[in-house]
């Protein structure tokens, strides 16, 4: 396993982050694994040297945090690992149960701490920006949690570069804790983040931890299989439909297949190796419902692509509308 610092912080993380949205309650999403089925993935991740784990309060409506907390207490050393979770999306439709108000952030953090079984969350992230709440209120609440010792670092997920720049500016002016990470939508099929957000993060020392690094599996399978969405998740993931239907550069998928075949490796390893080589990227967040998928993610760190291979992977990309915010 390779390790690096998260942005310009002193926090050390593995270069692969295990995303735990796929572990929780199958009634929430049909492709989610229950606790018994999820346990081997946490054990294998820890044995492989992964120390970075990402969840969110809305994943399986809190069950993912509970499973993650129990598994990491069993398999990992709490002092060595980094646990990240997120707040914003509502767990139900009642008042004050979502968003980024001071009230919801503080009560959301306390609820996540209980579910995770932790005294402190290593990285607490806003799951999206909330235009209905002043950014000063949001950042003030997050700084309060840091001051209380309930949160060590704060981060953001998916937004416009101007929103991130505004947040960093407010934190600097107020002397508050600042966002140290950006969890954004970034992969070979969606590279719009290269235009504004990633250059901002590189300039400001903010670590980039991309979600959906394999484009919901489309970068891990040949074109025909990808087009038919031939998995349980592929057939039921409505969010993937919103992001990718009619917007996939299939020539990019073909290029991944060619490079993988020439290298004698998997398409997932090639796609992740490319992402790991990109400026500013700290650790892709990888979800896994098969142990082989976790093996591919770990093996991707040993694959160094040539400049010619990267050019082959990148040349067919065309600009897309902004997705995932």
Residue pairs with C-beta under 8 A, 6 or more apart in sequence:
1 14
1 15
1 16
1 48
1 49
1 50
1 51
1 298
1 301
2 14
2 15
2 301
3 12
3 13
3 14
3 15
3 51
4 12
4 13
4 15
4 282
4 283
5 11
5 12
5 13
5 207
5 282
6 12
6 13
6 82
6 123
6 153
6 180
6 181
6 207
6 209
6 282
7 180
7 181
7 201
7 205
7 206
7 207
7 282
8 180
8 205
9 153
9 180
9 207
11 82
11 122
11 123
11 152
11 153
11 180
12 51
12 82
13 51
13 52
13 82
13 282
13 283
14 49
14 50
14 51
14 52
14 283
15 276
15 282
15 283
15 301
16 50
16 52
16 283
16 284
16 286
16 297
16 298
16 300
16 301
17 50
17 52
17 53
17 54
17 84
17 209
17 283
17 284
17 285
17 286
18 41
18 42
18 45
18 50
18 52
18 53
18 54
18 285
18 286
18 287
18 288
18 294
19 54
19 55
19 211
19 285
19 286
19 287
20 38
20 53
20 54
20 55
20 59
20 64
20 67
20 68
20 287
21 32
21 55
21 56
21 59
21 64
21 287
22 31
22 32
22 33
22 38
22 287
22 288
22 289
23 32
23 33
23 34
23 35
23 37
23 38
23 41
23 60
23 64
23 67
23 68
24 32
24 33
24 34
24 38
24 59
24 60
24 63
24 64
24 67
25 32
25 34
25 60
25 61
25 63
26 32
26 33
26 34
28 59
28 60
28 61
28 63
29 60
29 233
29 236
29 237
30 232
30 236
31 231
31 232
31 233
31 236
31 237
31 289
32 60
33 41
33 289
35 67
35 70
38 67
38 71
39 71
40 291
41 288
41 291
41 294
42 68
42 71
42 72
42 74
42 75
42 76
43 71
43 75
44 291
44 294
45 53
45 294
46 72
46 75
46 76
46 81
48 294
48 298
49 298
50 298
51 76
51 80
51 81
51 82
52 81
52 82
52 84
52 283
53 68
53 72
53 81
53 82
53 83
53 84
54 84
54 85
54 86
54 183
54 209
54 285
55 64
55 65
55 68
55 83
55 84
55 85
55 86
55 116
56 64
56 65
56 85
56 86
56 87
56 89
56 127
57 65
57 85
57 86
57 87
57 89
57 91
57 108
57 111
57 112
57 115
58 86
58 88
58 89
58 90
58 91
58 127
59 65
61 91
61 92
62 91
62 111
62 115
65 85
65 112
65 115
65 116
66 115
66 116
68 83
68 116
69 83
69 115
69 116
69 117
69 118
70 117
72 78
72 81
72 83
73 117
78 118
81 122
82 122
82 123
83 116
83 118
83 121
83 122
83 123
84 121
84 122
84 123
84 124
84 125
84 155
85 112
85 116
85 121
85 123
85 124
85 125
86 124
86 125
86 126
86 127
86 157
86 183
87 100
87 104
87 105
87 108
87 109
87 112
87 124
87 125
87 126
87 127
88 98
88 99
88 100
88 126
88 127
88 128
88 130
89 98
89 127
89 128
90 97
90 98
90 99
91 97
91 98
96 103
96 104
96 107
97 104
98 104
99 130
99 132
99 133
100 126
100 129
100 130
100 133
100 137
100 138
100 141
101 130
101 133
101 137
101 138
101 141
102 137
102 138
102 140
102 141
102 144
105 138
105 141
105 142
105 145
106 141
106 144
106 145
109 121
109 124
109 145
109 150
109 151
110 150
112 121
112 124
113 119
113 120
113 121
113 150
119 149
119 150
120 149
120 150
120 151
120 152
121 150
121 151
121 152
122 152
122 153
123 152
123 153
123 154
123 155
123 180
123 181
124 142
124 145
124 151
124 153
124 154
124 155
125 154
125 155
125 156
125 157
125 181
125 183
126 138
126 142
126 154
126 155
126 156
126 157
127 157
128 157
128 158
128 159
128 325
129 135
129 156
129 159
129 160
129 163
129 325
130 138
135 163
135 166
135 167
135 170
136 170
136 174
139 167
139 170
139 171
139 174
139 176
139 177
140 174
140 176
142 151
142 154
142 176
142 177
143 154
143 171
143 174
143 176
143 177
145 151
145 154
146 152
146 153
146 154
146 177
153 177
153 180
153 181
154 177
154 178
154 179
154 180
155 179
155 180
155 181
155 182
155 183
155 209
156 164
156 167
156 179
156 181
156 182
156 183
157 182
157 183
157 184
157 211
158 183
158 184
158 185
158 211
158 324
158 325
159 197
159 325
160 196
160 197
160 322
160 325
161 196
161 197
161 200
164 179
164 182
164 197
164 200
164 201
164 206
165 200
167 178
167 179
168 178
168 179
168 204
168 206
170 176
171 177
171 178
171 179
172 178
179 206
180 206
180 207
181 206
181 207
181 208
181 209
181 282
182 197
182 201
182 206
182 207
182 208
182 209
183 209
183 210
183 211
183 285
184 193
184 197
184 198
184 208
184 210
184 211
184 324
185 193
185 210
185 211
185 212
185 243
185 323
185 324
186 193
186 194
186 198
186 208
186 210
186 211
186 212
186 213
186 275
186 278
186 281
187 210
187 212
187 213
187 214
187 215
187 219
187 271
187 275
188 215
188 219
188 252
188 256
188 271
188 274
188 275
188 313
188 314
188 317
189 215
189 218
189 219
189 244
189 248
189 249
189 252
189 253
189 317
190 212
190 215
190 243
190 320
190 323
190 324
191 314
191 317
192 319
192 320
192 322
192 323
193 208
193 210
198 208
198 278
198 279
198 280
200 206
201 207
201 208
201 280
202 279
202 280
206 280
207 280
207 282
207 283
208 280
208 281
208 282
209 281
209 282
209 283
209 284
209 285
210 275
210 281
210 284
210 285
211 285
211 324
212 243
212 324
213 219
213 271
213 272
213 275
213 284
213 285
213 286
214 220
214 268
214 271
214 272
214 286
215 244
215 248
216 233
216 234
216 237
216 240
216 243
216 244
217 226
217 231
217 233
217 234
218 226
218 244
218 248
218 253
219 252
219 253
219 256
219 267
219 268
219 271
220 266
220 267
220 268
220 271
220 293
220 296
221 230
221 253
221 267
222 253
222 257
222 267
223 250
223 253
223 254
223 257
226 248
226 250
226 253
227 250
228 234
229 235
229 237
229 240
233 240
233 289
234 240
242 323
243 323
243 324
247 320
247 321
247 323
249 316
249 317
249 318
251 316
252 313
252 316
252 317
253 267
254 316
255 312
255 313
255 315
255 316
256 267
256 270
256 271
256 313
257 267
258 312
259 270
259 305
259 309
259 312
259 313
260 266
260 267
260 269
260 270
263 270
263 303
265 299
265 303
266 296
266 299
268 293
268 296
268 297
268 300
269 296
269 299
269 300
269 303
270 300
270 303
270 305
270 309
270 313
271 300
272 284
272 286
272 296
272 297
272 300
273 300
273 301
273 303
273 304
273 305
274 305
274 310
274 313
275 281
275 284
276 284
276 300
276 301
277 304
277 305
277 310
284 297
286 293
286 294
286 297
287 293
288 294
288 297
305 313
